[in-house]
Amino acid sequence: MVRDATRPVTIRMQVADIDVAREIAGKRGLPCQTYIKGLLHQALQRERKAG
């Protein structure tokens, strides 16, 4: 299986948003960064389709 190339990025987020993401990710058994990356990917796909 070939994986898509990745590149590290740094973003600043509201502390409260990070806290919520950590809580939800923990409930889903995911690392926080993986959860946020998935959310961002889904949002970008929706925006692309919305045109």
Secondary structure as the mmCIF struct_conf table of DSSP 4:
data_model
#
loop_
_struct_conf.conf_type_id
_struct_conf.id
_struct_conf.beg_label_comp_id
_struct_conf.beg_label_asym_id
_struct_conf.beg_label_seq_id
_struct_conf.end_label_comp_id
_struct_conf.end_label_asym_id
_struct_conf.end_label_seq_id
HELX_LH_PP_P HELX_LH_PP_P1 VAL A 2 ALA A 5
HELX_RH_AL_P HELX_RH_AL_P1 VAL A 15 ARG A 28
TURN_TY1_P TURN_TY1_P1 GLY A 29 GLY A 29
HELX_RH_AL_P HELX_RH_AL_P2 CYS A 32 ALA A 50
#
